[in-house]
């Protein structure tokens, strides 16, 4: 298995260094798993692809980082290969080369870690340029983003494109949610002359905007939308 291979390879690089220097509290496999867990939580779902971050920083206590400086480049290379294979196995997409950096950070306890990630780089393929996330920004063709806040779908993100967007659990929905309290065809986000509107499609449990149950309402940047138990913050960008 991929996890078994990376554990043996990375531990071979450091020859037990993690167990002695970090007192056994951080293991290479745990770092690798945390990297991919963070990438999964930060994924963005477009019309045709699922994008995950490609830049990662593993924050360590200053003393731990000092002890690892001699082997940091080898460790970083192995973690990059691990994340790359994980991305390929799941048929995910990234917007540039995968980079993992080990760095000393304040307020990280000895033997602990803090992992942050981001999208960086440039996508050159035309299809990806139309649907992906480039350098952390929304693609030009997208009108906005539903950014998960809480609930069963709270770790997911969905790009919004021009035209009517159907939200629900049905296989034919543009945004397909897993939340069991979401109806098959729950709501729609659609353009009108005065902007973008949310329309509830007579869903069983209703749709809410900023905590208020609505049938249809004009949307503004930063509104919180709730379908079932899942809530999202809508972000719109200027077009043209």
N, C-alpha and C positions, 0 to 999 in steps of 0.2 A: 504494500500500500504506500501511497505518497507520503503519508505522515510517518510511517515507519522508516522510510528511506531518508527523509530529511533529518529525523532524529539521529540516525547513525552517522550521516554525513557531517552534520553540524557538530555533533559531539566529537567526531574525529578531528575536526579542525581545531577545537579548543582543548582536546585531550583532557576532559574533566574539569576544565577551568571554571565553568559555571558552578559546579558543585563545591569547589574549594573557595573561589573568590567571592561568590555570591551566597555562600553558606547554604546552598541547596534550595533556596527559596525561588529562584528563577531558573527554569530549564529551557533549552533551545526550542523544544517542541511546543512549550506553552507560548513563547513569543510568536512562533509560526502560526499557531492556532489563533492567537489574538489578532494578528495581522489580517488573516482572512475573515475573522468574525467582524472586525471593524469595516472591512471592505464590503461585506454583505450588508451591514447595517446602513452604509452610505450609498448603496447602489441607486442608480437612476434609470427608470424604465422609459424608453422612447417607443416610437411606433414599431420599430423593427429590431431593436437591440436592447440589451441590458448593459449599462455602463457602470463600471466600478472605479474607485480611485486608483491612481497609479503612483502617487507619491506618499511615502509613509515616514514618520519620525517616531522612533522608539526612545522615549525619554527615560533616563536612568539617573539614579543618585550620582552626584559628582565623584564620589570615591569609587563606586562601581564602574563608572565610565573610565576613570583613570586606570583602573586595573585591566580594562578590556581594550585599551587603545592599540596594543600590539596586534591583536587578532581581529579588530573591528572590521577591516576591509574584507577578510575572508567570511566572517559571519554575515555581513551585509550582502555579499554576493550570493551566499547560499539561501538567505531569506528571499532575495529577489527571484531566484530560480524557483523557489517553492511557491511564491505567490503567482508567478507566471504560469506554472503548471496547473495550479488551482483554477486560475482564470480560464485556461484552455479546456480543462475537464468539464467546466460548466457552460462552455460556449459563451462566456461573457466577453465584453469588449472594453478596451482601455483607450485613452486618447493620446498615449505616448509611452515611452519606455517606463518600465516599473523601476522605482528607486526606493530603497530602504536605507535610512540613516540612523545610526545609534548616536545619541547626543546626551550630554549632561543637562539636566533641567532642575530648576529650583522646585521645591515643594514636592519632590518625589522621594519617598522614604527609601532607606537602604534595603536592597533586595526586592524592590518593587519596580513597576514600569508604568508609563503613561503613553499610549499610542494615539497619534493623531494622523489624519490622512486628508488628501486633497486631490483634485483633478488638475493636471497640468500637462502641457505639451500641445501639439498641433496635430489634428486629424487631416490627412490629405485626401482620403477617398471621398468622392462626391457624395455617396450615400451617407457616409458618416458625418460629413460636414453639414448635411441637411438635418440629421436627426440626433447627433451626439452632443456632448457637452465639451466645449473647447475652452481651455485655459480657465475653467471654473465659471464660465458664462453660458447663458442659454444660447442655442443656435439662432441664427437670424430668422429662420422660418417659424420658430416657436413663438406663441403669444404669451406664454407664461409657464408656471410650474405649480403643481400641487405638492407641497412639502409636508410629509407625514409628521404629526405631532404626538399622537397617542392612540391607544387602542390596538386591535389585532393587526391593522395595516399601518400602524404609526411609524414603522421604520422604513417605509417605502416612499419613493418619489416618482411622480409622473409628469412628463412633459405635456403641455397643452399646445395644440396646433389649431390653425384657423379652421372654422367650420364647427358644426355641432359635435360635442363630445358626450358620448353616452357613458354613464357611470353605473356600475352594478356588478352582480355576481355572474351574469350570463356570459356565455362564451362569445357572444357577438358584441360585447361592450368594448368601447375604446379604452376605458379604464376598468379593469376587472379586479374587484376586491375579493378578499377571502373572508371578511367579516360575516359571520353567520346571521347577523341581524340586518344585513343589507339585502334588499330585494333584488331579483334577477335584473330588472330594469328599474333602477332606483331614482336616478336624477339625470339631468342633462345640463351642460354648460354650453350656452349658445350665444351667437352674436346678434345684436339688435342695433338699430340706428343710434341709440344712446349709450352703447357699450356692451359689456358682457353680462349675461344674466344666468342665474341658477334657477332651474325649474324642477320642482319635485314631480315625479311621474306617478303620483298616487301610491307611493311606497308604503309598506306596512308600518314601518317605524318612523317615517318622516325624515326630513332634511332640516338641518339647523345652520344658521349663519350667525356667528358671534353669540351663540347660545340661544337664539330665538328660533322657534320652529317657523318655517316659511313654506309657502306654496311656490312663489316665484319672487325673485328679488334681484336688483342690480348689484353687481359685485364691484368692490374696489380693492386695490392692492393692499394686502395685509389682512384681509378678512379670514376668519377661521370657519371652515366648512366642516360639518359633521354628518356622516352617513353611518347609521347603526351606532356602534361604539367607537368608530374610527374617526379621528379628526385630522384635518389638513389645513395648513396656511397657504392661501393662494398668493402667488407672486406674478404680477403682470409686468411686461416690459414694453417700452415704446417701440412701435413699428415705423418703418419708413426712414 
